[in-house]
Amino acid sequence: MRRLSRRKALSLVKELDAFPKVSDSYVETSTSGGTVSLIAFSTMALLSVLEFFVYQDTWMKYEYEVDKDFSSKLRINVDITVAMRCQHVGADILDLAETMITSGGLQYEPVVFELTPKQREWQSTLHRIQNRLREEHALQEVLYKSLLKGAPTALPPREAVFMQSPDACRIHGDIYVNKVAGNLHITVGKPIHHPQGHAHIAAFVSHESYNFSHRIDRLCFGEEIPGIINPLDGTEKITYDNNQMYQYFITVVPTKLKTYKITADTHQFSVTERERVINHTAGSHGVSGIFFKYDTSSLMVTVSEQHMPLWQFLVRLCGIIGGIYSTTGETVGTEQPHPLSRCCRFSVTYLLIFKRFHLLLIHKDLSKEIKI
């Protein structure tokens, strides 16, 4: 009884088969069909490999929200070389609330302003990368995904063979400031603190020694990430005027970076540069020096690395294989008589036979009439 019920179930399932099979004795192969099949299988393999490469790749997703963190401090990482002696120059920060931030986190190191051939080669490479980043913004995503350690984002050390007396001052270190607009400035004289304002002691510095030619090896906000190139990295300004003033207007955007290699809270920024010569008689007032005027954005950007899910990859792969198989099947099927064409041929043949039979009857009737 069980075998009978099982046979009935199998026969019932067999009747529900929506894909009827064709016996091998009715299948006919051809050279053109084999050629099309070979092309189809090659195309399937090629597109499947390319789709696998797409599956392995990732892309960056940008999300924007209001920055609700106002109590934390903003870290500024500085590495700037000024063509003046360290005893003649000073750096500090004055924010929007007239709060003077001490530059205790900054170090003053006497160095030689002129770069060695190896350092100049590094700077040229960095300039080429910066130019490409300005032309093609999508390259920034490559930097986010790669985060190459050992990338040319730090000035190589100077060779010991290069013997020359220091003529410049390297100001480097990090400072923690409030998340409000502020002004990081480097000018003549050391800064002093007093209740009624902010000042630099510049009376003992000769005006002929003023030289604000500078090179920005590193300037970034937030956590330092190896491999990330910031807009001002590698910037070099040379002046032959003692009263030169350089201004950098910076807009800082808080950024959360989430990749498969690193998770960090950092900041992106855009910058606008301006430079002019201080000449009070010509109406160009101000103080000679280097000024970085920054302001923080109220929006925060979350940059996360995304990957294609496995199920989506399998669906796309099935779509490629199924689409090519169906298309080539229709292409090869055109070589065989189509069912509709067979019906048309049968109809035409039937009409011809009926017409001939009808003419034969007419001919017989005419014969009878002639005999009569």
C-alpha angles and dihedrals in degrees: 000000000000091000091051093050090047091051090050091051092049092047090049091051089046091055089053092058107130092187108062115199125231119223116247090237090066095047117097123192126209139187093243091050091051091050092051090047091052091050091047094051091047091050091048091051093047095048091044091054091047090048089052089055089051089050091053093050124085135206135206121250119204121208126180129207140153114279105237096176107100101144099064124091126250116231118217117196113202133187110162130153117208123193093236134088116268094242090058100050135060137184132202142142131246115189132202093269089059089251112150112218113210117235093223091128092059124088126208113215123180109230142157112266096209113085125231119241091260092050091046089053090052091051092049090052090050091050091053091051091048091051091051091048091054092050099040113032092182089075088074088070089056089055091049092052098041103037089183112206110218092031115147096270098113126061110248114244118264117258115252090228091068099090115185135132113260114260100168141049126235112209111195139154138078134284130197114219138170118273093253133098114290147162124239106194136178115198143143117304135018117288119249132198121230132153098247101053150311126296145164123219102237101146094098095049118093115236090227090063092061109117120151097180102138145173124214108211094169136004120159141140128233126001115000112241119195114237097024114121116207125208096254099041110124095013113152126186123187122192134176095194121092094213099054119144123198122194128188117189108201131189111199120206119194109234133190111204118201117177135147089260104041144010115203144154106230139144135243121205143188122213140202118198130212132172134180142159118255108236115159094188090056093047097256101129130178141080124296113241144081117296128188109191109190134181130184124234122234091224125080124208122212112201112192130175113237130200131197112255118243093240091055091050091052092048092050090047092051089048091054095048095041094046094051092044093051093044094050090044091057090045094053091041091063089070090063123066110275116230090241092052089050091053090049092050091048091050093049091048091049091050092050092050092047091049092050091048090049091051090049091055091048090050091052092049090050090050091053092050091050091051091050 
